[in-house]
Amino acid sequence: MKSFAILAVAFGLSLAGCAGTGGGTGGDEADYAGASGLPRATTIRVSTSGEPAKDLFGASRLPSAQAPESFGSYAKGCISGAAQLPETGPTWQAMRLSRNRNWGHPALVAFLERLSAKAAQQPGWAGIYVGDMSQPRGGPMSSGHASHQIGLDADIWMLPPKRLDLSAAEREEISSISMQRADGAYVNDQWTKAHMEVIKAAASDPAVARIFVFAGAKVQMCKDAGSDRAWLNKVRPWWGHHYHFHVRLACPAGDTACVDQAPPPAGDGCKDAEDWVAQILNPPPPDPNAKPAPAKPPLTLADLPAQCASVLDAQ
């Protein structure tokens, strides 16, 4: 692990007095951090040389020996005491093991185990293939995601698993399949009712805050949902997300330094998804005077919650 300078340690081992806007809004009421018996991450004031945080967190191959706790927001944070989703379970397999991204909050691991068992009840699905979760200590990644930093995000492949005995090499070579056509305005002929049922099962779990999927899939599910529509509120259209759907959990109970995303607007969100599709099919003309947005500098350790230095520094 690359070094960074620690200037002062403050506030001791407990985060009970830390300000936070999250913690406990999700359906998983277990206080994983309090129940673990492990020390909690301290608040540390740090000075860095400006080295990208993705390099520091990407170098960590194992989680910190601390209580499990998420710090910061989904796109600017870290996680202590992360749990590893086993590479293979009765109804799941973790994919792309070389990335070492099958880590997350224990609440996320428990959710994936629940979801996989429900997916296995669908015709043609032996369970689920799980893509990227988080790195062992969370934080920014070198590629692929702006979020997935606090152990509460997971990508579920759209490819229905036929086998759950794939070797590590096979998991590097196999690919998921796209569900979209017309740039995401519609689902293609690979989409099935079982896909909707798996996404519905995920959205119906009280621990889940949001699910991201391409707009055409949301519109199709709006058409097929029938009278049971409450779960659609959590399913939101987003670019990409046609090889996988992205599940985001709410901050677990007791994680007072975890920052929840604002809840989705009330209602089933179907009109919003239809507007997305309309813009895909009839995009507005480009602004000839528009200037490209300046590139954002990479996050540094100083940009992240103060506890993240303790997470990196821990054994």
N, C-alpha and C positions, 0 to 999 in steps of 0.2 A: 504494500500500500504506500502511496506517495505521502510525503510528510506535509504537515501544515502547522502553523505556529499557534499555540494556545496561550492567550494572554492572561485570562483569569477565569476561575471556576466560580460559579455563583449559585446560590439558592439550594444547595444540597441535592438529595436524591429524589425527593418527592415533587411531582408536578401538580399537586392538588391545588396550589394557589396560582397556577399559570392561567393567564387569560386565554380564552378560546371561544369560538363561535360554534363548535361542533361538539360531538361526544354524546352519544345516547339518543340520537334522533332516529336511528335505524331500528329494525325489528329485532336484532340480536341483542338481548339485554344482558348477556354475560359480560362481566368485567374481567376480561382476559388479563389485563395488566395487573390488577389488584390480586387476582387469584394465583398468579404465577409464582409468587415468592421470590422473584428475581429483582435485582436493583433496577430502578427506572432510569432512563436517560437523564443526565443533568443538563442544565442550561449553561452553555459555554459561550463566552465572547471570543471570537476568533479574528485573526488577521491572516489573509491569504495573499499569495502572489498573483492572484487573478487566474489561476489555473482553472480550466473548466471543471465544474463539479462532476460532469459525466465521466471524466477520466478518473477521479477519485473513487466514485461509487462503482464504476465498472471494474475497478481493480479488486474489489472485495468479492471473494469467492464463497464466503460463508456469512451467516447472519451474526449480529452482535449478541453476546451473552447477556441480554438485558430483558426486562419485561416486554411483552409484545405491545406495541403502541404506535399509532400513526401520528405523524407530526406534519402540520401544514396542510396545503391544499393538494388536489390531485395532480396538478402540474407544477408544483413548487413545494417539495417536501421530502420526507424520508420515512423509514420505518425501523424501529428497534425490535429485536427478538422475533424476527419473521419466522414463519413456519414454512416448510417445504411441502408442496403437493407431491406425494409419492409418484414416481415416474409412471407406475402402472397400478391401477386399482381394479376392483371388480367391475366397474362400469365406466372407466375413463383411462386415457393415456395422455401424458404430457408430451407435447411435440417440441421439436427443435431443441433437444436437450443441450446442444453445444452452446446455446445462448445463455444458459444458466438463469433463466427467467421464470422458473416455476416456483417462485416464492411469494408469500403474501401474509397478510394478517391471518391469524388462526380463524377468524370469522369468515374470511374468503375461502380458505381451504374447506371449512365445514360446509359452506354454501355449495361449492363445486361438487362435493360428494353428494349432497342432497339432490342437486340438479341432475347429476349424471344418472342417479337411480331412477329419476322420473323420465329422463330421456330414453333410458333402456326399455321403457314400457311402450315406446312408439314403434310401429312396424318399420323394419329396416334399420333401426338404430340399436347398436349394441351398447350404447352409452354416448360419451362425448369425447372428442379430441380437443384438448385444452392448449391454446396457443400461449402468447405472452401474458404473464402475470406481472411480477415485479422482479427486480434484482434482489440479491440477498439482503441488502440494506436499503433498498429502494433508491430514491434519488433519480436524477436525470440519466437517460440512457444515451448511448452513443449513436443509436439509429432507431428509427421506427415509430417513436412515440414522444409526444410532449407530456402526456399524462402518465399513468401507471407508476407514479413515484411513491405512493404511500401504502402500497400493498392492498388496495381495495378495488383494483381494476383487473379484469380478465377478458381475454378474447376466446370465444368459443367458435371453432371451425364450423362452417356450413356443411362440410363433407360428412355425411352420416357414416359413422364407423361400422364397418363390416367385421373387422378384426380388432381385438385388443391384445394381440401378442406381437405387435410390431417391434422389431429390433431397434436399437439406437440408430443404426445406419439407415434403416428404412424410414425412420421418423425425420431424418434430414432430407431424404429424397422425395417423399410423398408430398403432394400439394393439396390444398383445399380446392374447392371448385366455386366459381362465381355463380351467383344467383340472378344477376341483373342482365337486362337488355336495354337498348336505347339509352345508354349512359346512365342507367339507374332510374329511368322513369317507370320501368315495368320489371316484374320478375320474369325469368325465363322458364324453359320447360324442365329445369332441374328442381325448381321450387315445388314443395309438396305441403300438404296439410300438416304433416309431421313437423316441418320446420316451424310453422306457426305454433304448434302445440308446445314445442320445446321452448320457444321464446316466451309464450304465455306462462309456462311453468316458472321461468326465471323471473318474469315481471311480477308474478303473483307472490313471490317470496317476500316476506316483510323486511328482510335485510337489504333488499335491492332499492337503490335510489333512482337509477336510470339505466336504460338500455339504448345503445346507438346502433342503428341499422340504416341501410340506404333507403331513400324516400319511396321508391317503388314497392319495396316490401311492406313498409308501413301502410301505404294506401291499399295494398292487397289484403292485409290483415284487417284493416278497417271494413273492407267489403265482406269479409268472411267471418267476422267475429260474432255476429248474431247479437243477442240481447246482453250477453255478459261482456261488458266493455270497460269496466273500471281499470283493468290491467293495462289497457292501451295508453293510459296517461303517462306511464313510465317509458314507453317506447318512443324514442325521438329520432327523426331523420338526421343523418349526418353524411357528409361526403365519404366516399369509399365504403367500407363496411358491407361489402357484398361477398367477400370470401369468408368473413366471420361476422359475428355480432359481438358487441362490446358491452359487458356487464360492469356496472359501477355500484358498489355498496355504499350505503350511508356510513357515517362515522360510528364506530361501535361505542357502546356504553363505557364510560370511564376514560375515554381518550379525549381529554379536555383540550388538548392542543391540536386536535384534528379539525379542519375547517370544511364543513359540508358545502356542497354546491346549493345554490338557491333551488327550491323545488320547482318542477315544471308548472306551467300555467294550468289552471283548472280545466277540466274537460278531457275528451279523448284524444285531442291533438290531431284529429284527422284532417281538418281544414288546413292546418299548417302544413301537413305533409302534401296535400293536394297543391298548395301554393309552390312548394319545392318542385313538384313534378312539372307544374306549368312553366316554371323558370328554366327547367332542364330542356323542355320541348321548345320553348320560345324565349331563349336567353335575350336579355336586353343588349342593345348595341354597345360595344366598348366605348369608353370615354377617350376620345383622341388626345385629350390634355392630361390624362391621368399619368402620374409619375409612379414608378415602382416604389413600393414601400421599402424603406431601408432595412437591411438585414438586422435581426436582433442579435446582440452579443450573447454568447452562451452563458448560462447561469454559473455563478461561482458559489463556493461554500458560504460566502458572506451574504448571498441572496436568499439562502434557505433559512428555515427556523433555527434558532440558536441550538436546539437539542441535536441537530444533525451532526455537529462537530463531535459531540459525545458518542453518537452512534458510530461514526467512522473510527473514533479513537479506541472504542471498546474492543475487548478480546472477542 
